Amino acid sequence: MKLKQARVLISNDDGIHAPGLKVLERVARKLFKEVWVVAPETEQSAASHSLTLRQPLRVRRLATRRYAVDGTPTDSVLLGVQEVMKDKRPDLVLSGINRGGNLGEDITYSGTVAAAMEGTLLGLPSVALSQFYHDRQAVSWRTAEHWTGTVLKHLFKIDWPHGVLMNVNFPDVPPKDVRAIEVARQGRRKIGGALTPGTDPRGDRYYWVGPQRDEDVFKSSTDLSAVVSGAIAVTPLTMDLTHAGTLRKLKAVMP
């Protein structure tokens, strides 16, 4: 793909006014011929690949090639491709840059990754981008902004198989301290975010679902180990959830 001639659709799950979206827009305008933004009106973190079916969706034009959708990241990409850009489809979809990493099992919850999944299902090369952080008030946006163009240029040197999307996570270090760009598999960490209980004014019990547990050591060659060691993690993901080994075993025992 010739990036200079490409039309790109950008979305996210942090919402149309998110700082990471503005970072990605700045980078994209330097790389691509046309940049279109269709993103959720409000934050949709952990929305996963949800699609709105029980209520109508509205698209609000904010500026030239910039739109907000009162729905999920999936809704935004679907409407972006099939309605906003219906006269000429985009060449690729970028999602992010998310505030916070999308690593390990977090990928299954991520609205950022889901937007890229929707682009993939629509037949478009799609990339999810996230900026890992330790302090929510001091996110290393400069690192993501500095390295996004380099990563994208390398990613588009190859053709991706049908049904594959790319998941990119930037480490929480200054741009000059990025150790490498590592191609890594999806990692795993201990399951379960913290649950914080409370009682509302009527005396009814409620719970806040907190973040995943913090850990310092992960299996090597994974997205988690790469990012915590100061590297950019690039992970190819597939939309085919079939487990080939178990599929073969089941076929062997079925009548």
PASEBA-1860 file (N, C-alpha, C; in nm, 3 decimals):
! residues 255
1> MKLKQARV> 0.083/-0.119/0.000/0.000/0.000/0.000/0.087/0.125/0.000 ~ 0.055/0.220/-0.087/0.124/0.348/-0.089/0.056/0.442/0.011 ~ 0.121/0.461/0.126/0.058/0.536/0.233/0.023/0.678/0.192 ~ 0.107/0.740/0.111/0.085/0.879/0.072/-0.044/0.898/-0.008 ~ -0.092/0.791/-0.071/-0.213/0.798/-0.152/-0.335/0.741/-0.081 ~ -0.319/0.696/0.042/-0.426/0.623/0.110/-0.527/0.715/0.177 ~ -0.650/0.664/0.183/-0.757/0.727/0.261/-0.774/0.644/0.388 ~ -0.768/0.708/0.503/-0.772/0.635/0.629/-0.893/0.678/0.710
9> LISNDDGI> -0.957/0.580/0.773/-1.065/0.605/0.868/-1.010/0.582/1.008 ~ -1.026/0.682/1.095/-0.979/0.672/1.234/-1.099/0.664/1.327 ~ -1.090/0.575/1.425/-1.191/0.568/1.530/-1.119/0.538/1.662 ~ -1.196/0.517/1.768/-1.137/0.484/1.899/-1.245/0.436/1.994 ~ -1.209/0.416/2.121/-1.313/0.388/2.221/-1.312/0.490/2.334 ~ -1.218/0.583/2.333/-1.211/0.686/2.436/-1.299/0.807/2.405 ~ -1.356/0.812/2.287/-1.446/0.920/2.252/-1.384/1.024/2.160 ~ -1.469/1.102/2.097/-1.428/1.195/1.991/-1.334/1.305/2.042
17> HAPGLKVL> -1.338/1.336/2.171/-1.255/1.443/2.225/-1.131/1.391/2.298 ~ -1.101/1.263/2.286/-0.989/1.204/2.360/-0.855/1.255/2.311 ~ -0.759/1.274/2.402/-0.627/1.322/2.361/-0.554/1.226/2.268 ~ -0.571/1.096/2.288/-0.504/0.999/2.202/-0.554/1.004/2.059 ~ -0.682/1.036/2.040/-0.737/1.050/1.906/-0.672/1.169/1.835 ~ -0.653/1.277/1.908/-0.589/1.395/1.850/-0.445/1.365/1.810 ~ -0.376/1.287/1.892/-0.238/1.246/1.858/-0.238/1.167/1.728 ~ -0.329/1.070/1.718/-0.334/0.986/1.599/-0.371/1.067/1.475
25> ERVARKLF> -0.460/1.163/1.490/-0.494/1.250/1.378/-0.372/1.326/1.328 ~ -0.294/1.381/1.419/-0.175/1.458/1.379/-0.077/1.371/1.302 ~ -0.055/1.250/1.351/0.037/1.159/1.284/-0.018/1.120/1.147 ~ -0.146/1.087/1.143/-0.206/1.039/1.018/-0.204/1.145/0.909 ~ -0.222/1.271/0.946/-0.224/1.377/0.845/-0.088/1.395/0.778 ~ 0.017/1.351/0.844/0.151/1.357/0.786/0.178/1.237/0.694 ~ 0.103/1.129/0.713/0.130/1.004/0.642/0.037/0.979/0.523 ~ -0.089/1.021/0.535/-0.190/0.979/0.440/-0.251/1.096/0.363
33> KEVWVVAP> -0.305/1.064/0.249/-0.366/1.166/0.162/-0.492/1.224/0.225 ~ -0.579/1.137/0.277/-0.704/1.180/0.338/-0.722/1.114/0.473 ~ -0.765/1.192/0.570/-0.791/1.139/0.705/-0.935/1.172/0.743 ~ -1.011/1.069/0.770/-1.149/1.081/0.815/-1.158/1.030/0.958 ~ -1.236/1.096/1.041/-1.254/1.055/1.180/-1.402/1.029/1.204 ~ -1.436/0.907/1.249/-1.571/0.874/1.291/-1.555/0.797/1.423 ~ -1.589/0.863/1.533/-1.561/0.807/1.666/-1.682/0.824/1.757 ~ -1.688/0.748/1.865/-1.801/0.759/1.958/-1.810/0.898/2.022
41> ETEQSAAS> -1.932/0.943/2.049/-1.955/1.070/2.118/-1.891/1.070/2.257 ~ -1.901/0.957/2.327/-1.853/0.947/2.464/-1.763/0.825/2.480 ~ -1.695/0.817/2.594/-1.604/0.705/2.617/-1.678/0.572/2.616 ~ -1.620/0.475/2.548/-1.678/0.341/2.535/-1.577/0.233/2.574 ~ -1.489/0.264/2.668/-1.387/0.168/2.709/-1.451/0.037/2.756 ~ -1.388/-0.074/2.721/-1.434/-0.210/2.755/-1.568/-0.244/2.689 ~ -1.603/-0.171/2.582/-1.727/-0.202/2.510/-1.714/-0.329/2.428 ~ -1.589/-0.373/2.407/-1.561/-0.491/2.324/-1.623/-0.472/2.186
49> HSLTLRQP> -1.660/-0.584/2.121/-1.709/-0.575/1.983/-1.862/-0.568/1.982 ~ -1.916/-0.477/2.064/-2.062/-0.467/2.075/-2.119/-0.380/1.963 ~ -2.236/-0.422/1.916/-2.306/-0.354/1.806/-2.443/-0.313/1.857 ~ -2.483/-0.190/1.831/-2.612/-0.139/1.879/-2.724/-0.187/1.787 ~ -2.818/-0.264/1.844/-2.927/-0.322/1.764/-3.065/-0.276/1.808 ~ -3.080/-0.229/1.933/-3.213/-0.201/1.988/-3.250/-0.054/1.991 ~ -3.167/0.031/1.933/-3.201/0.172/1.925/-3.133/0.233/1.803 ~ -3.188/0.342/1.749/-3.128/0.403/1.630/-2.997/0.473/1.666
57> LRVRRLAT> -2.911/0.488/1.566/-2.783/0.556/1.584/-2.786/0.689/1.509 ~ -2.722/0.789/1.569/-2.716/0.920/1.507/-2.570/0.958/1.481 ~ -2.547/1.018/1.366/-2.414/1.065/1.328/-2.415/1.217/1.325 ~ -2.321/1.278/1.396/-2.314/1.423/1.404/-2.186/1.473/1.337 ~ -2.201/1.560/1.237/-2.085/1.617/1.168/-2.028/1.732/1.250 ~ -1.901/1.720/1.287/-1.836/1.822/1.369/-1.753/1.918/1.286 ~ -1.693/1.867/1.179/-1.609/1.948/1.090/-1.589/1.866/0.963 ~ -1.512/1.920/0.870/-1.483/1.848/0.747/-1.415/1.715/0.780
65> RRYAVDGT> -1.474/1.604/0.735/-1.421/1.469/0.754/-1.408/1.431/0.902 ~ -1.493/1.488/0.987/-1.487/1.457/1.131/-1.630/1.441/1.184 ~ -1.661/1.321/1.238/-1.797/1.288/1.278/-1.797/1.217/1.413 ~ -1.908/1.235/1.487/-1.929/1.166/1.614/-2.053/1.078/1.603 ~ -2.047/0.961/1.663/-2.157/0.864/1.661/-2.201/0.836/1.804 ~ -2.331/0.836/1.829/-2.378/0.806/1.965/-2.391/0.656/1.985 ~ -2.282/0.586/1.964/-2.280/0.442/1.977/-2.142/0.392/2.015 ~ -2.115/0.268/1.983/-1.993/0.199/2.021/-1.883/0.219/1.916
73> PTDSVLLG> -1.760/0.177/1.947/-1.655/0.179/1.844/-1.693/0.097/1.720 ~ -1.755/-0.016/1.741/-1.799/-0.099/1.628/-1.900/-0.026/1.543 ~ -1.999/0.038/1.608/-2.096/0.119/1.536/-2.027/0.227/1.454 ~ -1.927/0.291/1.514/-1.859/0.404/1.449/-1.788/0.361/1.322 ~ -1.718/0.249/1.327/-1.647/0.201/1.208/-1.747/0.156/1.101 ~ -1.850/0.085/1.143/-1.951/0.039/1.048/-2.016/0.157/0.976 ~ -2.056/0.259/1.052/-2.118/0.376/0.991/-2.016/0.457/0.910 ~ -1.893/0.460/0.958/-1.790/0.532/0.884/-1.768/0.475/0.746
81> VQEVMKDK> -1.759/0.343/0.739/-1.732/0.278/0.611/-1.855/0.275/0.521 ~ -1.970/0.238/0.578/-2.088/0.214/0.495/-2.178/0.335/0.475 ~ -2.157/0.442/0.551/-2.240/0.560/0.535/-2.156/0.686/0.510 ~ -2.072/0.723/0.607/-1.996/0.848/0.594/-1.905/0.845/0.472 ~ -1.838/0.733/0.447/-1.743/0.723/0.337/-1.794/0.630/0.226 ~ -1.925/0.619/0.213/-1.983/0.521/0.121/-1.950/0.551/-0.026 ~ -1.924/0.677/-0.059/-1.892/0.709/-0.198/-1.758/0.653/-0.240 ~ -1.666/0.640/-0.144/-1.536/0.580/-0.170/-1.481/0.526/-0.040
89> RPDLVLSG> -1.478/0.394/-0.028/-1.437/0.330/0.096/-1.293/0.368/0.134 ~ -1.263/0.365/0.265/-1.124/0.390/0.307/-1.034/0.276/0.264 ~ -0.905/0.303/0.263/-0.807/0.200/0.232/-0.765/0.123/0.357 ~ -0.779/0.186/0.473/-0.743/0.120/0.599/-0.813/0.186/0.715 ~ -0.814/0.118/0.828/-0.875/0.168/0.952/-0.769/0.171/1.061 ~ -0.761/0.283/1.133/-0.675/0.295/1.250/-0.764/0.322/1.371 ~ -0.736/0.256/1.483/-0.813/0.275/1.604/-0.722/0.316/1.719 ~ -0.757/0.425/1.788/-0.676/0.470/1.901/-0.650/0.620/1.894
97> INRGGNLG> -0.545/0.665/1.951/-0.452/0.587/2.033/-0.514/0.577/2.173 ~ -0.533/0.456/2.222/-0.602/0.436/2.348/-0.520/0.484/2.466 ~ -0.588/0.540/2.566/-0.521/0.575/2.691/-0.518/0.450/2.778 ~ -0.403/0.382/2.778/-0.388/0.256/2.849/-0.359/0.143/2.753 ~ -0.284/0.045/2.798/-0.249/-0.067/2.713/-0.365/-0.159/2.685 ~ -0.360/-0.227/2.573/-0.453/-0.336/2.542/-0.369/-0.460/2.519 ~ -0.343/-0.531/2.629/-0.245/-0.639/2.634/-0.306/-0.763/2.699 ~ -0.252/-0.879/2.662/-0.300/-1.002/2.723/-0.450/-1.017/2.707
105> EDITYSGT> -0.518/-1.059/2.814/-0.663/-1.080/2.808/-0.743/-0.952/2.790 ~ -0.680/-0.836/2.816/-0.751/-0.709/2.796/-0.801/-0.696/2.653 ~ -0.734/-0.761/2.559/-0.773/-0.752/2.419/-0.919/-0.792/2.399 ~ -0.967/-0.890/2.475/-1.103/-0.939/2.456/-1.208/-0.839/2.501 ~ -1.171/-0.747/2.592/-1.264/-0.644/2.638/-1.255/-0.516/2.556 ~ -1.146/-0.495/2.489/-1.110/-0.365/2.433/-1.200/-0.315/2.321 ~ -1.253/-0.194/2.338/-1.325/-0.129/2.229/-1.230/-0.080/2.122 ~ -1.107/-0.048/2.161/-1.005/-0.006/2.064/-0.976/-0.117/1.966
113> VAAAMEGT> -0.951/-0.236/2.019/-0.925/-0.352/1.933/-1.050/-0.387/1.853 ~ -1.167/-0.372/1.914/-1.293/-0.405/1.846/-1.315/-0.318/1.723 ~ -1.277/-0.191/1.730/-1.292/-0.104/1.612/-1.207/-0.156/1.497 ~ -1.085/-0.202/1.529/-0.999/-0.262/1.426/-1.056/-0.395/1.379 ~ -1.119/-0.469/1.468/-1.183/-0.595/1.429/-1.294/-0.568/1.327 ~ -1.373/-0.464/1.351/-1.482/-0.432/1.259/-1.427/-0.394/1.122 ~ -1.319/-0.315/1.122/-1.255/-0.282/0.995/-1.210/-0.407/0.921 ~ -1.154/-0.502/0.996/-1.108/-0.627/0.937/-1.224/-0.706/0.879
121> LLGLPSVA> -1.335/-0.713/0.952/-1.453/-0.784/0.902/-1.508/-0.719/0.775 ~ -1.485/-0.589/0.761/-1.531/-0.517/0.641/-1.428/-0.525/0.528 ~ -1.323/-0.604/0.549/-1.226/-0.628/0.443/-1.116/-0.525/0.431 ~ -1.092/-0.447/0.539/-0.992/-0.340/0.535/-0.875/-0.370/0.628 ~ -0.751/-0.344/0.587/-0.638/-0.356/0.678/-0.661/-0.264/0.798 ~ -0.646/-0.317/0.919/-0.682/-0.240/1.038/-0.579/-0.256/1.147 ~ -0.554/-0.146/1.220/-0.453/-0.144/1.325/-0.512/-0.079/1.450 ~ -0.495/-0.143/1.565/-0.530/-0.086/1.694/-0.402/-0.037/1.761
129> LSQFYHDR> -0.406/0.084/1.817/-0.288/0.143/1.879/-0.322/0.189/2.020 ~ -0.233/0.158/2.117/-0.258/0.191/2.257/-0.130/0.237/2.324 ~ -0.145/0.333/2.417/-0.031/0.383/2.494/-0.043/0.333/2.638 ~ 0.044/0.241/2.674/0.049/0.188/2.811/0.093/0.298/2.907 ~ 0.044/0.296/3.031/0.088/0.394/3.130/0.089/0.333/3.269 ~ 0.166/0.395/3.358/0.165/0.362/3.500/0.085/0.465/3.577 ~ 0.092/0.592/3.533/0.023/0.703/3.598/-0.077/0.763/3.498 ~ -0.205/0.750/3.528/-0.309/0.798/3.436/-0.299/0.947/3.410
137> QAVSWRTA> -0.239/1.021/3.502/-0.228/1.166/3.486/-0.100/1.207/3.411 ~ -0.018/1.109/3.376/0.108/1.140/3.306/0.132/1.040/3.193 ~ 0.038/1.034/3.101/0.047/0.938/2.989/0.154/0.985/2.890 ~ 0.234/0.892/2.842/0.348/0.925/2.753/0.303/0.943/2.608 ~ 0.217/1.042/2.583/0.166/1.062/2.448/0.277/1.092/2.348 ~ 0.384/1.156/2.392/0.495/1.189/2.302/0.557/1.062/2.244 ~ 0.559/0.956/2.322/0.615/0.830/2.273/0.530/0.773/2.160 ~ 0.399/0.769/2.182/0.310/0.720/2.077/0.319/0.807/1.953
145> EHWTGTVL> 0.322/0.937/1.971/0.326/1.028/1.856/0.457/1.013/1.779 ~ 0.565/0.996/1.849/0.695/0.984/1.784/0.709/0.854/1.706 ~ 0.654/0.745/1.758/0.680/0.612/1.702/0.569/0.557/1.612 ~ 0.449/0.615/1.616/0.339/0.558/1.538/0.369/0.553/1.389 ~ 0.421/0.660/1.333/0.452/0.662/1.190/0.552/0.555/1.151 ~ 0.656/0.539/1.231/0.758/0.437/1.204/0.697/0.297/1.204 ~ 0.614/0.269/1.306/0.552/0.136/1.316/0.461/0.110/1.197 ~ 0.378/0.208/1.161/0.286/0.188/1.049/0.360/0.166/0.917
153> KHLFKIDW> 0.465/0.238/0.896/0.543/0.220/0.772/0.598/0.078/0.763 ~ 0.643/0.023/0.875/0.694/-0.115/0.874/0.581/-0.216/0.856 ~ 0.467/-0.191/0.921/0.355/-0.286/0.911/0.308/-0.302/0.767 ~ 0.306/-0.193/0.693/0.251/-0.199/0.558/0.355/-0.236/0.452 ~ 0.469/-0.287/0.498/0.566/-0.344/0.405/0.527/-0.486/0.363 ~ 0.434/-0.547/0.435/0.389/-0.682/0.402/0.238/-0.681/0.376 ~ 0.192/-0.785/0.306/0.048/-0.805/0.287/-0.002/-0.894/0.400 ~ -0.115/-0.858/0.458/-0.169/-0.937/0.569/-0.271/-1.037/0.516
161> PHGVLMNV> -0.276/-1.156/0.574/-0.380/-1.251/0.535/-0.519/-1.197/0.568 ~ -0.619/-1.247/0.499/-0.757/-1.210/0.527/-0.791/-1.247/0.672 ~ -0.857/-1.157/0.742/-0.899/-1.187/0.879/-0.795/-1.157/0.985 ~ -0.686/-1.090/0.948/-0.580/-1.056/1.044/-0.578/-0.905/1.067 ~ -0.565/-0.865/1.193/-0.548/-0.724/1.229/-0.425/-0.711/1.316 ~ -0.374/-0.588/1.330/-0.253/-0.563/1.407/-0.285/-0.488/1.536 ~ -0.226/-0.533/1.646/-0.243/-0.469/1.775/-0.108/-0.414/1.821 ~ -0.100/-0.282/1.839/0.026/-0.214/1.872/0.014/-0.148/2.009
169> NFPDVPPK> 0.112/-0.171/2.095/0.115/-0.110/2.228/0.250/-0.041/2.250 ~ 0.243/0.086/2.292/0.364/0.164/2.318/0.397/0.161/2.468 ~ 0.525/0.152/2.503/0.564/0.145/2.644/0.559/0.281/2.712 ~ 0.559/0.280/2.844/0.555/0.402/2.923/0.697/0.450/2.952 ~ 0.764/0.492/2.846/0.900/0.548/2.857/0.909/0.666/2.761 ~ 1.004/0.757/2.780/1.022/0.866/2.683/1.056/0.810/2.546 ~ 1.027/0.885/2.439/1.052/0.836/2.303/1.193/0.783/2.281 ~ 1.293/0.851/2.334/1.433/0.811/2.311/1.470/0.684/2.385
177> DVRAIEVA> 1.390/0.645/2.484/1.422/0.527/2.564/1.351/0.400/2.518 ~ 1.276/0.409/2.408/1.213/0.288/2.353/1.323/0.191/2.311 ~ 1.318/0.071/2.363/1.426/-0.026/2.344/1.425/-0.091/2.206 ~ 1.306/-0.118/2.153/1.296/-0.188/2.024/1.149/-0.193/1.983 ~ 1.126/-0.239/1.862/0.991/-0.278/1.819/0.990/-0.430/1.813 ~ 0.912/-0.491/1.901/0.911/-0.638/1.911/0.781/-0.694/1.854 ~ 0.795/-0.795/1.769/0.679/-0.871/1.724/0.655/-0.980/1.829 ~ 0.539/-0.976/1.893/0.516/-1.060/2.010/0.377/-1.123/2.005
185> RQGRRKIG> 0.364/-1.238/2.069/0.234/-1.302/2.079/0.154/-1.240/2.193 ~ 0.024/-1.265/2.194/-0.061/-1.218/2.304/-0.021/-1.288/2.432 ~ -0.001/-1.212/2.539/0.038/-1.270/2.666/-0.080/-1.305/2.753 ~ -0.047/-1.350/2.875/-0.149/-1.381/2.975/-0.104/-1.329/3.109 ~ -0.201/-1.287/3.189/-0.170/-1.248/3.326/-0.282/-1.298/3.417 ~ -0.264/-1.279/3.545/-0.364/-1.329/3.639/-0.501/-1.269/3.607 ~ -0.602/-1.354/3.615/-0.736/-1.312/3.581/-0.798/-1.233/3.697 ~ -0.878/-1.133/3.663/-0.961/-1.070/3.763/-0.917/-0.932/3.806
193> GALTPGTD> -0.999/-0.832/3.773/-0.977/-0.699/3.826/-1.032/-0.691/3.967 ~ -0.986/-0.594/4.043/-1.033/-0.578/4.180/-1.179/-0.531/4.181 ~ -1.257/-0.582/4.276/-1.393/-0.537/4.295/-1.399/-0.453/4.422 ~ -1.447/-0.329/4.408/-1.457/-0.240/4.524/-1.604/-0.225/4.559 ~ -1.647/-0.279/4.675/-1.788/-0.271/4.713/-1.821/-0.137/4.778 ~ -1.949/-0.104/4.777/-1.997/0.017/4.843/-2.146/0.005/4.867 ~ -2.204/0.108/4.930/-2.347/0.110/4.959/-2.403/0.244/4.915 ~ -2.510/0.243/4.837/-2.567/0.368/4.790/-2.655/0.431/4.898
201> PRGDRYYW> -2.707/0.555/4.876/-2.787/0.623/4.980/-2.912/0.547/5.025 ~ -2.960/0.455/4.942/-3.078/0.376/4.979/-3.040/0.248/5.054 ~ -2.911/0.229/5.073/-2.867/0.111/5.146/-2.845/-0.011/5.060 ~ -2.852/0.004/4.928/-2.832/-0.109/4.838/-2.683/-0.124/4.805 ~ -2.640/-0.247/4.795/-2.501/-0.277/4.768/-2.467/-0.255/4.621 ~ -2.345/-0.204/4.591/-2.297/-0.192/4.455/-2.149/-0.229/4.451 ~ -2.097/-0.244/4.327/-1.956/-0.280/4.309/-1.897/-0.201/4.193 ~ -1.773/-0.154/4.211/-1.693/-0.099/4.102/-1.596/-0.206/4.056
209> VGPQRDED> -1.592/-0.228/3.925/-1.493/-0.321/3.869/-1.365/-0.242/3.845 ~ -1.256/-0.284/3.908/-1.130/-0.213/3.898/-1.040/-0.268/3.790 ~ -0.914/-0.222/3.786/-0.819/-0.265/3.683/-0.768/-0.406/3.708 ~ -0.701/-0.460/3.607/-0.635/-0.590/3.623/-0.525/-0.580/3.729 ~ -0.487/-0.692/3.784/-0.380/-0.692/3.883/-0.248/-0.650/3.820 ~ -0.169/-0.578/3.895/-0.037/-0.536/3.848/0.065/-0.646/3.871 ~ 0.149/-0.669/3.771/0.257/-0.766/3.782/0.381/-0.709/3.715 ~ 0.495/-0.761/3.750/0.621/-0.711/3.696/0.688/-0.809/3.601
217> VFKSSTDL> 0.655/-0.938/3.611/0.723/-1.040/3.532/0.621/-1.117/3.448 ~ 0.651/-1.128/3.319/0.563/-1.201/3.227/0.647/-1.294/3.141 ~ 0.581/-1.389/3.076/0.651/-1.481/2.987/0.718/-1.402/2.875 ~ 0.837/-1.445/2.837/0.911/-1.377/2.731/0.839/-1.392/2.597 ~ 0.869/-1.302/2.506/0.814/-1.302/2.370/0.664/-1.272/2.366 ~ 0.610/-1.212/2.474/0.469/-1.173/2.475/0.456/-1.022/2.472 ~ 0.335/-0.975/2.438/0.311/-0.831/2.435/0.335/-0.768/2.572 ~ 0.296/-0.838/2.678/0.314/-0.786/2.814/0.461/-0.770/2.849
225> SAVVSGAI> 0.541/-0.872/2.821/0.684/-0.864/2.855/0.753/-0.757/2.773 ~ 0.714/-0.741/2.647/0.776/-0.639/2.562/0.751/-0.499/2.617 ~ 0.627/-0.468/2.647/0.591/-0.332/2.688/0.651/-0.297/2.825 ~ 0.647/-0.389/2.921/0.702/-0.356/3.053/0.854/-0.345/3.049 ~ 0.918/-0.400/2.945/1.063/-0.388/2.932/1.104/-0.270/2.845 ~ 1.007/-0.187/2.804/1.039/-0.066/2.730/1.037/-0.079/2.579 ~ 0.976/-0.185/2.527/0.967/-0.204/2.381/0.825/-0.180/2.333 ~ 0.813/-0.148/2.205/0.683/-0.141/2.140/0.643/-0.283/2.101
233> AVTPLTMD> 0.522/-0.324/2.138/0.474/-0.458/2.106/0.382/-0.453/1.985 ~ 0.411/-0.535/1.885/0.326/-0.551/1.767/0.278/-0.694/1.762 ~ 0.145/-0.713/1.769/0.088/-0.847/1.776/-0.015/-0.866/1.667 ~ 0.007/-0.958/1.573/-0.097/-0.989/1.474/-0.205/-1.075/1.539 ~ -0.329/-1.033/1.524/-0.443/-1.106/1.580/-0.529/-1.161/1.468 ~ -0.597/-1.271/1.494/-0.682/-1.330/1.393/-0.827/-1.332/1.437 ~ -0.917/-1.313/1.344/-1.060/-1.315/1.374/-1.113/-1.457/1.385 ~ -1.038/-1.555/1.338/-1.081/-1.695/1.346/-1.050/-1.747/1.485
241> LTHAGTLR> -1.152/-1.771/1.567/-1.133/-1.816/1.704/-1.128/-1.968/1.717 ~ -1.135/-2.038/1.605/-1.133/-2.184/1.608/-0.999/-2.235/1.661 ~ -1.002/-2.329/1.756/-0.879/-2.391/1.807/-0.852/-2.517/1.725 ~ -0.750/-2.511/1.640/-0.725/-2.617/1.541/-0.696/-2.751/1.607 ~ -0.616/-2.752/1.715/-0.581/-2.879/1.780/-0.702/-2.951/1.835 ~ -0.788/-2.879/1.904/-0.909/-2.941/1.960/-1.005/-2.980/1.849 ~ -1.010/-2.902/1.742/-1.095/-2.936/1.627/-1.058/-3.074/1.572 ~ -0.927/-3.098/1.558/-0.881/-3.228/1.506/-0.917/-3.341/1.602
249> KLKAVMP> -0.899/-3.318/1.732/-0.931/-3.421/1.831/-1.080/-3.456/1.832 ~ -1.163/-3.353/1.822/-1.307/-3.376/1.821/-1.351/-3.456/1.698 ~ -1.292/-3.422/1.583/-1.327/-3.495/1.461/-1.290/-3.642/1.473 ~ -1.184/-3.670/1.548/-1.138/-3.808/1.562/-1.231/-3.893/1.650 ~ -1.306/-3.828/1.741/-1.390/-3.905/1.833/-1.537/-3.900/1.796 ~ -1.575/-3.813/1.705/-1.716/-3.803/1.668/-1.754/-3.914/1.570 ~ -1.878/-3.964/1.581/-1.922/-4.071/1.489/-1.936/-4.020/1.347
END
